[in-house]
Amino acid sequence: MSDWSRSPERGASWLVHLMLWLMRHLTWFASGIVLPGITAWFYLTSATARGASTEYLGRVLGRRVTPLDVLRHIHVFASSILDRALLLTGKAGTITIEKINGLEDVDAAVAQGRGCVLLGAHLGSFAVLRTMRERCPVPIKVLMYRANAGAYSTVMERLDPDAAQDVIPIGDIQSMLRVHEAVAAGCIVGILADRAPTGARRTFASFFGRQAAFPVGPFVLAASLGVPVLLFQAVRTGKRRYQVTFTPFAERITLRRACRDADLSAVVGRYARWLEQSCRAHPFNWFNFFPFWERAEHVPTKARPLVPAAASASRARLGSKFDAAAG
Protein backbone atom coordinates (compact mmCIF):
# COMPACT_ATOMS: atom_id res chain seq x y z
CA MET A 1 0.00 0.00 0.00
CA SER A 2 2.94 2.37 -0.25
CA ASP A 3 3.97 4.69 -3.04
CA TRP A 4 6.30 1.96 -4.25
CA SER A 5 3.37 -0.38 -4.67
CA ARG A 6 2.18 1.60 -7.66
CA SER A 7 5.15 0.33 -9.67
CA PRO A 8 5.05 -3.28 -10.88
CA GLU A 9 7.14 -5.64 -8.75
CA ARG A 10 10.52 -6.44 -10.13
CA GLY A 11 11.89 -9.94 -10.50
CA ALA A 12 11.49 -12.75 -13.00
CA SER A 13 8.67 -15.16 -12.35
CA TRP A 14 10.96 -18.19 -12.64
CA LEU A 15 13.25 -16.77 -9.96
CA VAL A 16 10.35 -16.18 -7.60
CA HIS A 17 9.10 -19.73 -8.21
CA LEU A 18 12.57 -21.13 -7.51
CA MET A 19 12.95 -19.17 -4.27
CA LEU A 20 9.53 -20.23 -3.03
CA TRP A 21 10.19 -23.88 -3.96
CA LEU A 22 13.32 -23.74 -1.83
CA MET A 23 11.34 -22.17 1.00
CA ARG A 24 8.69 -24.88 0.84
CA HIS A 25 10.93 -27.94 0.49
CA LEU A 26 14.29 -26.91 1.91
CA THR A 27 13.43 -24.47 4.65
CA TRP A 28 16.80 -24.87 6.31
CA PHE A 29 18.53 -24.05 3.02
CA ALA A 30 16.33 -21.00 2.43
CA SER A 31 16.98 -19.71 5.94
CA GLY A 32 20.71 -20.35 5.93
CA ILE A 33 21.67 -19.60 2.32
CA VAL A 34 18.91 -17.84 0.41
CA LEU A 35 18.00 -15.21 3.02
CA PRO A 36 21.57 -13.89 3.49
CA GLY A 37 21.88 -13.72 -0.29
CA ILE A 38 18.63 -11.79 -0.68
CA THR A 39 19.66 -9.44 2.12
CA ALA A 40 23.03 -8.71 0.52
CA TRP A 41 21.46 -8.27 -2.93
CA PHE A 42 18.90 -5.70 -1.75
CA TYR A 43 21.56 -3.88 0.26
CA LEU A 44 23.96 -3.64 -2.66
CA THR A 45 21.47 -2.79 -5.40
CA SER A 46 19.22 -0.18 -3.78
CA ALA A 47 20.78 3.06 -2.62
CA THR A 48 17.27 4.38 -1.93
CA ALA A 49 16.53 1.52 0.45
CA ARG A 50 19.87 1.93 2.22
CA GLY A 51 19.35 5.66 2.63
CA ALA A 52 15.78 5.33 3.87
CA SER A 53 16.71 2.60 6.32
CA THR A 54 19.63 4.66 7.61
CA GLU A 55 17.42 7.71 8.15
CA TYR A 56 14.69 5.75 9.92
CA LEU A 57 17.06 3.73 12.11
CA GLY A 58 18.93 6.89 13.07
CA ARG A 59 15.68 8.37 14.34
CA VAL A 60 14.43 5.29 16.15
CA LEU A 61 17.77 4.18 17.62
CA GLY A 62 19.01 7.68 18.43
CA ARG A 63 22.58 6.95 17.40
CA ARG A 64 24.86 6.66 14.40
CA VAL A 65 23.65 3.87 12.12
CA THR A 66 26.14 1.32 10.80
CA PRO A 67 25.94 -0.85 7.66
CA LEU A 68 25.32 -3.83 9.96
CA ASP A 69 22.22 -2.09 11.31
CA VAL A 70 20.85 -1.62 7.78
CA LEU A 71 21.69 -5.22 6.87
CA ARG A 72 19.87 -6.41 9.97
CA HIS A 73 16.84 -4.29 9.04
CA ILE A 74 16.69 -5.78 5.54
CA HIS A 75 17.32 -9.28 6.87
CA VAL A 76 14.37 -9.08 9.27
CA PHE A 77 12.23 -7.99 6.35
CA ALA A 78 13.46 -10.84 4.13
CA SER A 79 12.84 -13.27 6.98
CA SER A 80 9.25 -12.08 7.27
CA ILE A 81 8.81 -12.87 3.57
CA LEU A 82 9.98 -16.44 4.18
CA ASP A 83 7.62 -16.71 7.15
CA ARG A 84 4.77 -15.48 4.99
CA ALA A 85 5.52 -18.15 2.40
CA LEU A 86 5.49 -20.81 5.11
CA LEU A 87 2.12 -19.55 6.35
CA LEU A 88 0.63 -19.66 2.85
CA THR A 89 1.93 -23.16 2.15
CA GLY A 90 0.18 -24.62 5.17
CA LYS A 91 3.26 -24.69 7.37
CA ALA A 92 1.83 -22.37 10.00
CA GLY A 93 2.98 -24.89 12.58
CA THR A 94 6.56 -23.81 11.93
CA ILE A 95 5.65 -20.29 13.10
CA THR A 96 5.49 -19.75 16.85
CA ILE A 97 3.25 -17.06 18.27
CA GLU A 98 4.83 -16.47 21.65
CA LYS A 99 2.09 -14.30 23.04
CA ILE A 100 -1.22 -12.72 22.05
CA ASN A 101 -2.06 -9.53 23.90
CA GLY A 102 -5.53 -7.98 23.81
CA LEU A 103 -7.46 -10.86 22.26
CA GLU A 104 -10.24 -10.19 24.76
CA ASP A 105 -10.64 -6.74 23.20
CA VAL A 106 -11.26 -8.33 19.80
CA ASP A 107 -13.76 -10.74 21.34
CA ALA A 108 -15.58 -7.83 22.99
CA ALA A 109 -15.74 -5.92 19.71
CA VAL A 110 -17.07 -8.77 17.57
CA ALA A 111 -19.49 -9.83 20.32
CA GLN A 112 -21.52 -6.75 19.41
CA GLY A 113 -22.33 -8.45 16.11
CA ARG A 114 -21.42 -5.50 13.92
CA GLY A 115 -17.85 -6.30 13.00
CA CYS A 116 -14.76 -4.24 13.69
CA VAL A 117 -11.77 -2.66 11.97
CA LEU A 118 -8.14 -3.57 12.60
CA LEU A 119 -5.70 -0.79 11.71
CA GLY A 120 -2.19 -2.07 11.16
CA ALA A 121 1.06 -0.87 9.61
CA HIS A 122 3.99 -2.26 7.64
CA LEU A 123 5.25 -3.42 11.02
CA GLY A 124 6.13 -7.09 11.36
CA SER A 125 3.77 -9.33 9.41
CA PHE A 126 0.10 -8.63 8.75
CA ALA A 127 -0.04 -12.15 7.26
CA VAL A 128 0.17 -13.61 10.75
CA LEU A 129 -3.55 -12.79 10.98
CA ARG A 130 -4.05 -15.90 8.82
CA THR A 131 -2.83 -18.11 11.64
CA MET A 132 -5.56 -16.71 13.86
CA ARG A 133 -8.49 -17.62 11.63
CA GLU A 134 -9.19 -20.74 13.69
CA ARG A 135 -9.13 -18.75 16.93
CA CYS A 136 -11.35 -15.98 15.61
CA PRO A 137 -15.12 -16.42 15.88
CA VAL A 138 -15.78 -14.40 12.69
CA PRO A 139 -14.11 -14.19 9.24
CA ILE A 140 -11.19 -11.78 8.72
CA LYS A 141 -11.11 -9.73 5.52
CA VAL A 142 -8.00 -7.80 4.48
CA LEU A 143 -7.95 -4.68 2.30
CA MET A 144 -4.99 -4.68 -0.10
CA TYR A 145 -3.78 -2.54 -3.00
CA ARG A 146 -3.58 -4.97 -5.92
CA ALA A 147 -3.37 -2.72 -9.01
CA ASN A 148 0.24 -3.50 -9.87
CA ALA A 149 0.71 -7.03 -8.60
CA GLY A 150 3.76 -8.71 -10.06
CA ALA A 151 5.48 -12.06 -9.99
CA TYR A 152 5.89 -12.24 -6.23
CA SER A 153 2.26 -11.49 -5.38
CA THR A 154 0.98 -13.79 -8.13
CA VAL A 155 3.01 -16.73 -6.88
CA MET A 156 2.07 -16.01 -3.26
CA GLU A 157 -1.59 -16.13 -4.19
CA ARG A 158 -1.09 -19.47 -5.94
CA LEU A 159 0.36 -20.90 -2.75
CA ASP A 160 -2.97 -20.41 -1.00
CA PRO A 161 -5.81 -19.80 -3.50
CA ASP A 162 -8.41 -19.89 -0.73
CA ALA A 163 -6.79 -16.85 0.90
CA ALA A 164 -7.83 -14.70 -2.07
CA GLN A 165 -11.42 -14.98 -0.86
CA ASP A 166 -10.43 -13.02 2.23
CA VAL A 167 -8.76 -10.19 0.29
CA ILE A 168 -10.69 -7.11 -0.80
CA PRO A 169 -8.74 -5.10 -3.41
CA ILE A 170 -8.58 -1.34 -2.89
CA GLY A 171 -9.48 1.00 -5.69
CA ASP A 172 -13.14 1.15 -6.65
CA ILE A 173 -16.66 1.63 -5.31
CA GLN A 174 -17.36 -2.10 -5.53
CA SER A 175 -14.55 -2.73 -3.06
CA MET A 176 -16.06 -0.30 -0.58
CA LEU A 177 -19.43 -2.00 -0.94
CA ARG A 178 -17.78 -5.33 -0.14
CA VAL A 179 -16.21 -3.79 2.97
CA HIS A 180 -19.57 -2.50 4.21
CA GLU A 181 -21.18 -5.88 3.49
CA ALA A 182 -18.42 -7.68 5.39
CA VAL A 183 -18.83 -5.47 8.44
CA ALA A 184 -22.61 -5.77 8.28
CA ALA A 185 -22.12 -9.55 8.40
CA GLY A 186 -20.04 -9.15 11.57
CA CYS A 187 -16.61 -9.70 9.94
CA ILE A 188 -13.29 -8.17 10.93
CA VAL A 189 -11.71 -5.90 8.31
CA GLY A 190 -7.94 -5.28 8.40
CA ILE A 191 -6.27 -2.24 6.82
CA LEU A 192 -2.65 -1.04 6.76
CA ALA A 193 -2.80 2.68 7.52
CA ASP A 194 0.76 3.99 7.24
CA ARG A 195 0.94 4.24 3.43
CA ALA A 196 -1.49 4.84 0.59
CA PRO A 197 -1.83 4.58 -3.21
CA THR A 198 -1.05 7.52 -5.46
CA GLY A 199 -3.95 9.95 -5.57
CA ALA A 200 -5.02 9.28 -1.99
CA ARG A 201 -5.37 12.26 0.32
CA ARG A 202 -2.95 12.64 3.21
CA THR A 203 -2.56 14.68 6.33
CA PHE A 204 0.56 15.46 8.30
CA ALA A 205 1.41 14.21 11.77
CA SER A 206 4.47 14.36 13.98
CA PHE A 207 6.51 11.17 13.61
CA PHE A 208 9.89 10.87 15.33
CA GLY A 209 10.09 14.63 15.75
CA ARG A 210 9.32 15.59 12.17
CA GLN A 211 6.17 16.01 10.11
CA ALA A 212 5.29 12.98 7.95
CA ALA A 213 2.37 12.37 5.60
CA PHE A 214 -0.17 9.68 6.45
CA PRO A 215 -3.20 8.60 4.39
CA VAL A 216 -6.62 9.60 5.63
CA GLY A 217 -8.50 6.95 3.65
CA PRO A 218 -8.35 4.14 6.26
CA PHE A 219 -9.66 6.49 8.95
CA VAL A 220 -12.43 7.91 6.77
CA LEU A 221 -13.48 4.37 5.90
CA ALA A 222 -13.44 3.29 9.55
CA ALA A 223 -15.56 6.33 10.43
CA SER A 224 -18.08 5.50 7.70
CA LEU A 225 -18.43 1.96 9.04
CA GLY A 226 -19.22 3.16 12.55
CA VAL A 227 -17.75 0.10 14.26
CA PRO A 228 -15.09 -0.43 16.94
CA VAL A 229 -11.51 0.14 15.79
CA LEU A 230 -8.46 -1.66 17.16
CA LEU A 231 -4.76 -1.42 16.37
CA PHE A 232 -2.91 -4.57 15.34
CA GLN A 233 0.72 -5.63 15.20
CA ALA A 234 2.50 -8.96 14.84
CA VAL A 235 6.20 -8.28 15.36
CA ARG A 236 9.00 -10.73 14.71
CA THR A 237 10.83 -11.43 17.97
CA GLY A 238 13.13 -14.21 16.77
CA LYS A 239 13.51 -16.95 14.20
CA ARG A 240 9.92 -17.68 13.08
CA ARG A 241 8.67 -16.26 16.36
CA TYR A 242 6.06 -13.52 16.68
CA GLN A 243 4.23 -11.57 19.33
CA VAL A 244 0.73 -10.32 18.49
CA THR A 245 -0.89 -7.31 20.12
CA PHE A 246 -4.38 -5.83 19.74
CA THR A 247 -4.92 -2.37 21.19
CA PRO A 248 -8.30 -0.60 21.45
CA PHE A 249 -8.26 2.62 19.42
CA ALA A 250 -11.84 3.90 19.36
CA GLU A 251 -15.34 2.59 20.02
CA ARG A 252 -16.02 4.36 16.76
CA ILE A 253 -14.25 7.14 14.83
CA THR A 254 -16.36 10.27 14.55
CA LEU A 255 -15.64 12.99 11.98
CA ARG A 256 -17.80 16.04 12.61
CA ARG A 257 -18.90 17.91 9.50
CA ALA A 258 -18.03 21.31 10.96
CA CYS A 259 -14.44 20.34 11.82
CA ARG A 260 -13.74 17.28 9.69
CA ASP A 261 -10.14 18.17 8.84
CA ALA A 262 -9.28 18.85 12.47
CA ASP A 263 -10.84 15.57 13.58
CA LEU A 264 -8.92 13.67 10.89
CA SER A 265 -5.66 15.31 11.92
CA ALA A 266 -6.30 14.38 15.54
CA VAL A 267 -7.11 10.73 14.85
CA VAL A 268 -4.16 10.34 12.45
CA GLY A 269 -1.92 11.96 15.06
CA ARG A 270 -2.99 9.33 17.61
CA TYR A 271 -2.23 6.57 15.10
CA ALA A 272 1.20 8.09 14.36
CA ARG A 273 2.02 8.16 18.08
CA TRP A 274 1.09 4.48 18.39
CA LEU A 275 3.24 3.61 15.39
CA GLU A 276 6.17 5.57 16.79
CA GLN A 277 5.90 3.78 20.14
CA SER A 278 5.70 0.42 18.37
CA CYS A 279 8.76 1.20 16.26
CA ARG A 280 10.73 2.21 19.33
CA ALA A 281 9.86 -1.11 20.95
CA HIS A 282 10.65 -3.12 17.79
CA PRO A 283 12.92 -0.88 15.66
CA PHE A 284 13.86 -3.43 12.99
CA ASN A 285 10.26 -4.50 12.31
CA TRP A 286 9.02 -1.42 10.43
CA PHE A 287 9.47 -2.09 6.72
CA ASN A 288 9.59 1.28 5.01
CA PHE A 289 12.39 1.45 2.46
CA PHE A 290 11.63 4.79 0.83
CA PRO A 291 12.11 8.41 2.05
CA PHE A 292 9.14 8.55 4.36
CA TRP A 293 9.66 12.11 5.64
CA GLU A 294 10.54 13.90 2.41
CA ARG A 295 6.95 14.56 1.45
CA ALA A 296 6.53 16.79 4.48
CA GLU A 297 9.88 18.54 4.08
CA HIS A 298 8.47 22.02 3.47
CA VAL A 299 5.44 21.81 5.73
CA PRO A 300 5.58 24.09 8.79
CA THR A 301 5.53 22.20 12.06
CA LYS A 302 2.21 23.71 13.14
CA ALA A 303 0.50 23.11 9.80
CA ARG A 304 -1.12 19.76 9.21
CA PRO A 305 -3.26 20.29 6.10
CA LEU A 306 -5.00 17.62 4.10
CA VAL A 307 -3.13 17.34 0.81
CA PRO A 308 -3.50 15.35 -2.41
CA ALA A 309 -0.75 12.87 -3.20
CA ALA A 310 -0.08 14.36 -6.65
CA ALA A 311 2.62 16.61 -5.23
CA SER A 312 4.65 13.54 -4.36
CA ALA A 313 3.86 11.44 -7.41
CA SER A 314 7.52 11.43 -8.41
CA ARG A 315 8.16 9.15 -5.45
CA ALA A 316 5.98 6.53 -7.11
CA ARG A 317 8.53 6.25 -9.92
CA LEU A 318 11.20 4.96 -7.54
CA GLY A 319 10.05 1.38 -8.19
CA SER A 320 9.28 -1.18 -5.50
CA LYS A 321 11.49 -4.09 -4.57
CA PHE A 322 9.99 -4.47 -1.18
CA ASP A 323 6.48 -3.22 -0.62
CA ALA A 324 4.26 -5.98 -2.01
CA ALA A 325 5.77 -8.44 0.46
CA ALA A 326 5.65 -6.21 3.48
CA GLY A 327 2.14 -7.19 4.50
HELIX and SHEET records of a PDB file:
HELIX    1   1 ASP A    3  ARG A    6  5                                   4    
HELIX    2   2 SER A   13  HIS A   25  1                                  13    
HELIX    3   3 THR A   27  PHE A   29  1                                   3    
HELIX    4   4 ALA A   30  VAL A   34  3                                   5    
HELIX    5   5 LEU A   35  THR A   45  1                                  11    
HELIX    6   6 ALA A   47  LEU A   61  1                                  15    
HELIX    7   7 PRO A   67  LEU A   88  1                                  22    
HELIX    8   8 ALA A   92  THR A   94  5                                   3    
HELIX    9   9 LEU A  103  VAL A  110  1                                   8    
HELIX   10  10 PHE A  126  MET A  132  5                                   7    
HELIX   11  11 ALA A  151  LEU A  159  1                                   9    
HELIX   12  12 PRO A  161  ASP A  166  5                                   6    
HELIX   13  13 ILE A  173  ALA A  184  1                                  12    
HELIX   14  14 GLY A  217  LEU A  225  1                                   9    
HELIX   15  15 ARG A  257  CYS A  259  5                                   3    
HELIX   16  16 ARG A  260  ALA A  281  1                                  22    
HELIX   17  17 PRO A  283  ASN A  285  5                                   3    
HELIX   18  18 GLU A  294  ALA A  296  5                                   3    
HELIX   19  19 ALA A  309  LEU A  318  5                                  10    
HELIX   20  20 ASP A  323  ALA A  325  5                                   3    
SHEET    1   A 7 THR A  96  ASN A 101  0                                        
SHEET    2   A 7 ARG A 241  ALA A 250  1                                        
SHEET    3   A 7 VAL A 229  GLY A 238 -1                                        
SHEET    4   A 7 CYS A 116  GLY A 120  1                                        
SHEET    5   A 7 ILE A 188  LEU A 192  1                                        
SHEET    6   A 7 ILE A 140  MET A 144  1                                        
SHEET    7   A 7 VAL A 167  PRO A 169  1                                        
SHEET    1   B 3 ARG A 210  PRO A 215  0                                        
SHEET    2   B 3 ARG A 202  PHE A 207 -1                                        
SHEET    3   B 3 LEU A 306  VAL A 307 -1                                        
END                                                                             
